[in-house]
Amino acid sequence: MVNADQARSSLPVTCLEGNLKSLLFVEGNPAEIETEAVNLIRAFHDRRGFILSSGCEIPPEAEPENIAALIKATDYKGH
C-alpha cells in the first residue's frame, strides 16, 4: 500500500490502479468506502492514467452495499 502522493511523485506518467484496502469491503461501511474512493479521485483528478479499484481483489465476503458505494463514488464531479 502506497499513498496517492507517493504514487504520483514516484510514477508521474505511469497508469496507476487502486488503492482501496480490500478488507475495507468486508469490515468497513459504505460511508468509509465512498470517502476513501472520493479521496483517491480527488488525488488523481488532474492526470490521466488512474483506475479506481481495490488494492487487490474484492473478497467474496464483501458487503454488497460497500461495492455499491465504490460505484457511487465514481459519480463525484468536484475537485
C-alpha positions as CSV (number, residue, x, y, z in Angstrom):
1,M,0.0,0.0,0.0
2,V,1.4,3.3,-1.1
3,N,-0.4,6.6,-0.5
4,A,-1.6,8.6,-3.5
5,D,1.0,11.4,-3.1
6,Q,3.9,8.9,-3.1
7,A,2.5,7.1,-6.1
8,R,2.0,10.3,-8.1
9,S,5.5,11.5,-7.4
10,S,7.2,8.2,-8.0
11,L,5.4,7.3,-11.2
12,P,4.2,10.6,-12.8
13,V,3.4,9.1,-16.2
14,T,2.5,5.5,-15.4
15,C,-1.1,4.4,-15.2
16,L,-1.9,3.6,-11.6
17,E,-4.7,1.5,-10.1
18,G,-6.1,1.2,-6.7
19,N,-5.8,1.6,-3.9
20,L,-8.7,0.9,-1.5
21,K,-7.9,-1.7,1.1
22,S,-9.6,-4.9,0.1
23,L,-10.6,-5.7,3.7
24,L,-12.4,-2.4,3.9
25,F,-15.1,-4.0,1.7
26,V,-15.7,-6.6,4.4
27,E,-15.1,-4.7,7.6
28,G,-16.0,-1.1,6.5
29,N,-19.2,0.6,5.8
30,P,-20.5,2.4,2.7
31,A,-19.6,5.9,4.0
32,E,-16.0,4.8,4.6
33,I,-15.7,3.3,1.1
34,E,-17.2,6.3,-0.6
35,T,-14.9,8.7,1.4
36,E,-11.8,6.8,0.5
37,A,-12.8,6.4,-3.1
38,V,-13.6,10.2,-3.5
39,N,-10.2,11.0,-1.8
40,L,-8.5,8.9,-4.5
41,I,-10.5,10.5,-7.3
42,R,-9.5,14.0,-5.9
43,A,-5.9,13.0,-5.6
44,F,-5.7,12.0,-9.3
45,H,-8.2,14.3,-10.9
46,D,-5.6,16.4,-12.7
47,R,-3.9,13.5,-14.5
48,R,-4.8,10.7,-16.9
49,G,-4.0,7.1,-16.2
50,F,-5.8,6.3,-13.0
51,I,-8.1,3.3,-12.4
52,L,-10.1,3.4,-9.2
53,S,-10.2,-0.1,-7.6
54,S,-9.4,-2.1,-4.6
55,G,-5.7,-2.7,-3.9
56,C,-6.2,-6.4,-4.6
57,E,-9.3,-8.4,-5.3
58,I,-12.5,-7.6,-3.6
59,P,-13.2,-10.5,-1.2
60,P,-16.2,-12.8,-1.9
61,E,-17.5,-11.9,1.6
62,A,-17.6,-8.2,0.8
63,E,-20.8,-6.4,1.7
64,P,-22.8,-5.6,-1.4
65,E,-23.5,-2.1,0.0
66,N,-19.8,-1.4,0.1
67,I,-19.3,-2.4,-3.6
68,A,-22.3,-0.1,-4.4
69,A,-20.6,2.7,-2.5
70,L,-17.5,2.4,-4.7
71,I,-19.6,2.6,-7.8
72,K,-21.5,5.6,-6.4
73,A,-18.2,7.4,-5.7
74,T,-17.4,7.4,-9.4
75,D,-20.3,10.0,-9.8
76,Y,-18.1,12.5,-7.9
77,K,-17.6,15.6,-10.1
78,G,-15.8,18.1,-7.9
79,H,-12.1,18.5,-7.3
